Amino acid sequence: MEFGKIANVDHVNWEIPNEDPLTRPFLNQFATKKTKFYIGAPAWGHKEWIGRLYPPKTPATDFLFHYSRNFNTIELNTTHYRIPTADVVKNWVNKVPGDFLFCPKIPQLISHAVNGLVDSSNVSEWIKAIDRFGSNLGPCFLQLPPTFSYTFKAELFQFLKLWPAGYKLAIEFRHPSWFGEGRVLAALVEYLQKRDIGLVITDVAGRRDVVHTSISASFSFLRFIGNDLHDSDFSRVRLWAQRLEGWQQQGLQNLFFIVHQPDDLKTPEMSDFVIDELNVICRAGLAPLAKPLL
């Protein structure tokens, strides 16, 4: 079963927790009051988007080109399964605009394998690969397995010592031992704030314990897991837009909003609503998704 997925979401409490007291003083150090919003999906390779987001008869080789003219970022899940070659990265970069950001998920051979986090050779190989994205590189995304509890903290900190400065990183914790009262453990947040390392916020129906309000970097990374355009999807987006508007006023520099739907089939429709809400509530200035000429 997918992480946090449940069959019936009618009675889920979708409330966003109260703000972590460490968030405001951290964000207030940044001068900006104009947050840059990045909206994206987990993948571009959906033939079901032809005629809805991609023009009719678009070949698969052109999906990324059209995706990147609608969205300005992507949660690049394909890198979770293999480190991309130089030719693959070059092909991707050549198809996107200069301001498009890839947010590559760190390979499972690092995040999930035994001793993967402390294998310096794999980390070095990964850094070499992501260097090829150049100015199109956004934050990397470290998704830790649900079994990775606080007892493994030494491995995490060894990995963070290996992580070089100058590369943005966001961490997604899934084990409940890292959370309490709608926030990530304070000592960890304070350490990450010193390193400008972000915390992924995952809003999913069946694991409300991982929904938090801890900001530990100049950017934040929100993974919104929708439920096939259920009514709650729309009210949840509005709640997040209101919370993000507050963080925007406090000084958040960049916000990555990744829209998930089951099999991503209805991600374009959900993304339309996300863009509208962020434009109205946060004055995000995002362009609407293109409507293909039929």
PyMOL commands that set and color helices and strands:
alter all, ss='L'
color gray80, all
select helices_A, chain A and resi 23-27+47-49+60-67+77-80+86-93+108-111+116-118+120-131+134-136+150-162+176-178+186-195+208-210+231-250+262-264+267-282
alter helices_A, ss='H'
color red, helices_A
select strands_A, chain A and resi 36-41+73-76+101-104+140-143+169-172+179-180+183-184+198-203+219-225+254-260
alter strands_A, ss='S'
color yellow, strands_A
deselect
rebuild
show_as cartoon
